[in-house]
């Protein structure tokens, strides 16, 4: 699309917009250290301990300000390492809390006491209850999962919420030496003192130019007569040398051309529906369907646009959308702006009748009536400024630009006093004026325009509609649109199978590169436990699901399949044009299994690998031809079901032979470890529970005050785990790195939203391939 604009309008009249990248903590330290003559190793060590976001905070940490204490300095320096990139702006603005207590070494009294039969790893109480020993689970093949509770950090300070956990440095002691001393530098050295001064001077200074993601400028006259331009790094493209926020004074308009993977998904899904069922879907004419809204109210939204995150899933049962405008609200409300402005919970309480709808001033009622007195959209922020503070439309537009600016906090601060003065002139009490300003100021941390939210809401409903009514086509489309969305293909396939979609493995005799749809053969038993979908096609995984195959392998396979289908292992080896590594990956993923009908299911993969390597070796010269028989029986042992799942996750991240947790359930169940489905259907608020699963998501949003949210997946569904800042501080490495976690805590059930408030964690050691699963960690 971008190149199309260049080709249509020409590089003399079209160019992309640049952005000024400013110095942050790590980049400032690296550049300043290089100029002052520090070694590369010293610069890297300093950068590791530097604030991820603020050069000024890094300078303070380098000085080791005595009034803050060494613990506080280190906590500030390490605070940003576990934070997602979108939180950078928010985190750089917030001041870290002062250290209140020096961390003390962990003693025996600090260790948790077993209190229930489901205590992990065969505790005495578990053994007395007749429970099975969890050590019977096959040990993990990877080394990292074998460390167990030794990942608990004895240096963590749980008396406050200093977020200093960095997996590579978390076990460093935090008392005594300053940061520069930890790196082996003399704090009294002239260069070390100069380093802090230079780093502070680089705060918010532009470092280099970068190209805006999709921002274009188009002009009638040649661009070079208006603004300086330069060639971009990619051939055939041009970029202007002015930042996007400097275009208004000269009358240039920035047009954003941004792509959404969901549009590709919807396009492909509609095409598949037409091909498989002869039905034409018009996204502009989708009927209002109560069943679709039922899915949304139940937070059954894995793969659905925008509302598949854990925050959205926790909000949907509370908001209970029943019409299109409810989806507009849902899209807009879970954003940093409304969250920071304390708008989410008041809106939900008012919607559910738990709180009266009120307005801080009568002039705000016409503006905020449709959102129950709570401003949720940028347009409302502008209208509130006009009505309450007497802003002119021009001043309100300045406010809009400030709300959307990447450094909007500073701009909003400059506008704040004008708003407060204007509200005072209009007779609004100072307390109410402060609340109004704080709500509007929350948009500085990103809020949606209503038009944007409405456009996204259409995609939310369309994707939810297609998933509900055409689940197989939706599954094939979302697999082919990867990478996109919030969940890995393995999770998407597990969810699809729970919804009755039959998914078949990659097969070189039937698969294309992409996932395809096949007509179900009624005589073939269904390979899924979900509800039956009458007249629905099945999904055949594509060769693309096998890891380690790149564009060259794709082109070679597609070229060979155009000629004719593969008929044997030798045929694949000779015609596919794949190297030995790619062929081996296909064999280990089970793509050759159909060529070995005489082998049992548990022997096919190893037998196929044996046959593939033999075919790839070929004849060892004219005097040693390869021995061929009608049916070759490979001298290899059969795989176990656990090994089959481990191979699936290692090679594709998708297992149709069983979820990793299904193989350890027989050991976990007698120990009181409950499934996600059991917790969601039968869990009672306040009861102590234990659950376990594959960690598919770890989040630590900037608006959550240090709380960490985990999503655990087992063979029955997903469960959300809430980790308090002190608990995460204590076991950061275990929580951040372990692929299989056993969690013990208190169940929280509120309006059909189920969370486990974690109290204890254990690494679940099992050789089921969990370490190879894709996950969404701190992004």
Secondary structure in CASP SS format (residue, H / E / C, confidence):
PFRMAT SS
TARGET T0000
AUTHOR 0000-0000-0000
METHOD secondary structure of the structure
MODEL  1
X C 1.00
X H 1.00
X H 1.00
X H 1.00
X H 1.00
X H 1.00
X H 1.00
X H 1.00
X H 1.00
X C 1.00
X C 1.00
X C 1.00
X C 1.00
X E 1.00
X E 1.00
X E 1.00
X E 1.00
X E 1.00
X E 1.00
X E 1.00
X E 1.00
X E 1.00
X C 1.00
X C 1.00
X H 1.00
X H 1.00
X H 1.00
X H 1.00
X H 1.00
X H 1.00
X H 1.00
X H 1.00
X H 1.00
X H 1.00
X H 1.00
X C 1.00
X C 1.00
X C 1.00
X C 1.00
X H 1.00
X H 1.00
X H 1.00
X H 1.00
X H 1.00
X H 1.00
X H 1.00
X H 1.00
X H 1.00
X C 1.00
X C 1.00
X C 1.00
X C 1.00
X C 1.00
X C 1.00
X H 1.00
X H 1.00
X H 1.00
X H 1.00
X H 1.00
X H 1.00
X H 1.00
X H 1.00
X H 1.00
X C 1.00
X C 1.00
X C 1.00
X C 1.00
X C 1.00
X C 1.00
X H 1.00
X H 1.00
X H 1.00
X H 1.00
X H 1.00
X H 1.00
X H 1.00
X H 1.00
X H 1.00
X C 1.00
X C 1.00
X C 1.00
X C 1.00
X C 1.00
X C 1.00
X H 1.00
X H 1.00
X H 1.00
X H 1.00
X H 1.00
X H 1.00
X H 1.00
X H 1.00
X H 1.00
X C 1.00
X C 1.00
X C 1.00
X C 1.00
X C 1.00
X C 1.00
X C 1.00
X C 1.00
X C 1.00
X C 1.00
X C 1.00
X C 1.00
X C 1.00
X C 1.00
X H 1.00
X H 1.00
X H 1.00
X C 1.00
X C 1.00
X C 1.00
X C 1.00
X C 1.00
X C 1.00
X C 1.00
X C 1.00
X C 1.00
X C 1.00
X C 1.00
X C 1.00
X C 1.00
X H 1.00
X H 1.00
X H 1.00
X H 1.00
X H 1.00
X C 1.00
X C 1.00
X C 1.00
X C 1.00
X C 1.00
X H 1.00
X H 1.00
X H 1.00
X C 1.00
X C 1.00
X C 1.00
X C 1.00
X C 1.00
X C 1.00
X C 1.00
X H 1.00
X H 1.00
X H 1.00
X H 1.00
X H 1.00
X H 1.00
X H 1.00
X H 1.00
X C 1.00
X C 1.00
X C 1.00
X C 1.00
X C 1.00
X C 1.00
X C 1.00
X C 1.00
X C 1.00
X C 1.00
X C 1.00
X C 1.00
X C 1.00
X C 1.00
X C 1.00
X C 1.00
X C 1.00
X C 1.00
X C 1.00
X C 1.00
X C 1.00
X C 1.00
X C 1.00
X C 1.00
X C 1.00
X C 1.00
X C 1.00
X H 1.00
X H 1.00
X H 1.00
X H 1.00
X C 1.00
X C 1.00
X C 1.00
X C 1.00
X C 1.00
X C 1.00
X C 1.00
X H 1.00
X H 1.00
X H 1.00
X H 1.00
X H 1.00
X H 1.00
X H 1.00
X H 1.00
X H 1.00
X H 1.00
X H 1.00
X H 1.00
X C 1.00
X C 1.00
X C 1.00
X C 1.00
X E 1.00
X E 1.00
X E 1.00
X E 1.00
X E 1.00
X E 1.00
X E 1.00
X E 1.00
X E 1.00
X E 1.00
X E 1.00
X E 1.00
X E 1.00
X C 1.00
X C 1.00
X C 1.00
X C 1.00
X H 1.00
X H 1.00
X H 1.00
X C 1.00
X C 1.00
X C 1.00
X E 1.00
X E 1.00
X E 1.00
X C 1.00
X C 1.00
X C 1.00
X C 1.00
X C 1.00
X C 1.00
X E 1.00
X E 1.00
X E 1.00
X E 1.00
X E 1.00
X E 1.00
X H 1.00
X H 1.00
X H 1.00
X C 1.00
X H 1.00
X H 1.00
X H 1.00
X C 1.00
X C 1.00
X C 1.00
X E 1.00
X E 1.00
X E 1.00
X C 1.00
X C 1.00
X C 1.00
X C 1.00
X H 1.00
X H 1.00
X H 1.00
X H 1.00
X H 1.00
X H 1.00
X H 1.00
X H 1.00
X H 1.00
X H 1.00
X H 1.00
X H 1.00
X H 1.00
X H 1.00
X H 1.00
X H 1.00
X H 1.00
X C 1.00
X C 1.00
X C 1.00
X C 1.00
X C 1.00
X H 1.00
X H 1.00
X H 1.00
X C 1.00
X C 1.00
X C 1.00
X C 1.00
X H 1.00
X H 1.00
X H 1.00
X H 1.00
X H 1.00
X H 1.00
X H 1.00
X H 1.00
X C 1.00
X C 1.00
X C 1.00
X C 1.00
X C 1.00
X C 1.00
X C 1.00
X C 1.00
X C 1.00
X C 1.00
X C 1.00
X C 1.00
X H 1.00
X H 1.00
X H 1.00
X H 1.00
X H 1.00
X H 1.00
X H 1.00
X H 1.00
X H 1.00
X H 1.00
X C 1.00
X C 1.00
X C 1.00
X C 1.00
X H 1.00
X H 1.00
X H 1.00
X H 1.00
X H 1.00
X H 1.00
X H 1.00
X H 1.00
X H 1.00
X H 1.00
X C 1.00
X C 1.00
X H 1.00
X H 1.00
X H 1.00
X H 1.00
X H 1.00
X C 1.00
X C 1.00
X C 1.00
X H 1.00
X H 1.00
X H 1.00
X H 1.00
X H 1.00
X H 1.00
X H 1.00
X H 1.00
X C 1.00
X C 1.00
X C 1.00
X C 1.00
X C 1.00
X C 1.00
X C 1.00
X C 1.00
X C 1.00
X C 1.00
X H 1.00
X H 1.00
X H 1.00
X H 1.00
X H 1.00
X H 1.00
X H 1.00
X H 1.00
X H 1.00
X H 1.00
X C 1.00
X C 1.00
X C 1.00
X C 1.00
X C 1.00
X E 1.00
X H 1.00
X H 1.00
X H 1.00
X H 1.00
X H 1.00
X H 1.00
X H 1.00
X H 1.00
X H 1.00
X H 1.00
X H 1.00
X H 1.00
X C 1.00
X C 1.00
X C 1.00
X H 1.00
X H 1.00
X H 1.00
X H 1.00
X H 1.00
X H 1.00
X H 1.00
X H 1.00
X H 1.00
X H 1.00
X H 1.00
X H 1.00
X C 1.00
X C 1.00
X C 1.00
X H 1.00
X H 1.00
X H 1.00
X H 1.00
X H 1.00
X H 1.00
X H 1.00
X H 1.00
X H 1.00
X H 1.00
X H 1.00
X H 1.00
X H 1.00
X H 1.00
X H 1.00
X H 1.00
X H 1.00
X H 1.00
X C 1.00
X C 1.00
X C 1.00
X C 1.00
X H 1.00
X H 1.00
X H 1.00
X H 1.00
X H 1.00
X H 1.00
X H 1.00
X H 1.00
X H 1.00
X H 1.00
X H 1.00
X H 1.00
X H 1.00
X H 1.00
X H 1.00
X H 1.00
X C 1.00
X C 1.00
X E 1.00
X C 1.00
X H 1.00
X H 1.00
X H 1.00
X H 1.00
X H 1.00
X H 1.00
X H 1.00
X H 1.00
X H 1.00
X H 1.00
X H 1.00
X H 1.00
X H 1.00
X H 1.00
X H 1.00
X H 1.00
X H 1.00
X H 1.00
X H 1.00
X H 1.00
X C 1.00
X H 1.00
X H 1.00
X H 1.00
X H 1.00
X H 1.00
X H 1.00
X H 1.00
X H 1.00
X H 1.00
X H 1.00
X C 1.00
X C 1.00
X C 1.00
X C 1.00
X C 1.00
X C 1.00
X C 1.00
X C 1.00
X H 1.00
X H 1.00
X H 1.00
X H 1.00
X H 1.00
X H 1.00
X H 1.00
X H 1.00
X H 1.00
X H 1.00
X C 1.00
X C 1.00
X C 1.00
X C 1.00
X E 1.00
X E 1.00
X C 1.00
X C 1.00
X C 1.00
X C 1.00
X C 1.00
X C 1.00
X C 1.00
X C 1.00
X C 1.00
X C 1.00
X C 1.00
X E 1.00
X E 1.00
X E 1.00
X C 1.00
X C 1.00
X C 1.00
X C 1.00
X C 1.00
X C 1.00
X C 1.00
X C 1.00
X C 1.00
X C 1.00
X C 1.00
X C 1.00
X C 1.00
X C 1.00
X C 1.00
X C 1.00
X C 1.00
X C 1.00
X C 1.00
X E 1.00
X E 1.00
X E 1.00
X C 1.00
X C 1.00
X H 1.00
X H 1.00
X H 1.00
X C 1.00
X C 1.00
X C 1.00
X C 1.00
X C 1.00
X H 1.00
X H 1.00
X H 1.00
X H 1.00
X H 1.00
X H 1.00
X H 1.00
X H 1.00
X H 1.00
X H 1.00
X H 1.00
X H 1.00
X H 1.00
X C 1.00
X C 1.00
X C 1.00
X C 1.00
X C 1.00
X H 1.00
X H 1.00
X H 1.00
X H 1.00
X H 1.00
X H 1.00
X H 1.00
X C 1.00
X C 1.00
X C 1.00
X C 1.00
X H 1.00
X H 1.00
X H 1.00
X H 1.00
X H 1.00
X H 1.00
X H 1.00
X H 1.00
X H 1.00
X C 1.00
X C 1.00
X C 1.00
X C 1.00
X H 1.00
X H 1.00
X H 1.00
X C 1.00
X C 1.00
X C 1.00
X C 1.00
X C 1.00
X C 1.00
X C 1.00
X C 1.00
X H 1.00
X H 1.00
X H 1.00
X H 1.00
X H 1.00
X H 1.00
X H 1.00
X H 1.00
X H 1.00
X H 1.00
X H 1.00
X H 1.00
X H 1.00
X H 1.00
X C 1.00
X C 1.00
X C 1.00
X C 1.00
X C 1.00
X C 1.00
X C 1.00
X C 1.00
X C 1.00
X C 1.00
X C 1.00
X C 1.00
X C 1.00
X C 1.00
X C 1.00
X C 1.00
X C 1.00
X C 1.00
X C 1.00
X C 1.00
X C 1.00
X C 1.00
X C 1.00
X H 1.00
X H 1.00
X H 1.00
X H 1.00
X H 1.00
X H 1.00
X H 1.00
X H 1.00
X H 1.00
X H 1.00
X H 1.00
X C 1.00
X C 1.00
X C 1.00
X C 1.00
X C 1.00
X C 1.00
X C 1.00
X C 1.00
X H 1.00
X H 1.00
X H 1.00
X H 1.00
X C 1.00
X H 1.00
X H 1.00
X H 1.00
X H 1.00
X H 1.00
X H 1.00
X H 1.00
X C 1.00
X E 1.00
X E 1.00
X C 1.00
X H 1.00
X H 1.00
X H 1.00
X H 1.00
X H 1.00
X H 1.00
X H 1.00
X C 1.00
X C 1.00
X C 1.00
X C 1.00
X C 1.00
X E 1.00
X E 1.00
X E 1.00
X E 1.00
X E 1.00
X E 1.00
X E 1.00
X E 1.00
X E 1.00
X E 1.00
X E 1.00
X E 1.00
X C 1.00
X C 1.00
X H 1.00
X H 1.00
X H 1.00
X C 1.00
X C 1.00
X C 1.00
X E 1.00
X E 1.00
X E 1.00
X E 1.00
X E 1.00
X E 1.00
X E 1.00
X C 1.00
X C 1.00
X E 1.00
X E 1.00
X E 1.00
X E 1.00
X E 1.00
X E 1.00
X E 1.00
X C 1.00
X H 1.00
X H 1.00
X H 1.00
X H 1.00
X H 1.00
X H 1.00
X C 1.00
X H 1.00
X H 1.00
X H 1.00
X H 1.00
X H 1.00
X H 1.00
X C 1.00
X C 1.00
X E 1.00
X E 1.00
X E 1.00
X E 1.00
X E 1.00
X E 1.00
X E 1.00
X E 1.00
X E 1.00
X E 1.00
X E 1.00
X C 1.00
X C 1.00
X E 1.00
X E 1.00
X E 1.00
X E 1.00
X E 1.00
X E 1.00
X E 1.00
X E 1.00
X E 1.00
X E 1.00
X E 1.00
X C 1.00
X C 1.00
X C 1.00
X C 1.00
X C 1.00
X C 1.00
X H 1.00
X H 1.00
X H 1.00
X C 1.00
X C 1.00
X C 1.00
X E 1.00
X E 1.00
X C 1.00
X C 1.00
END
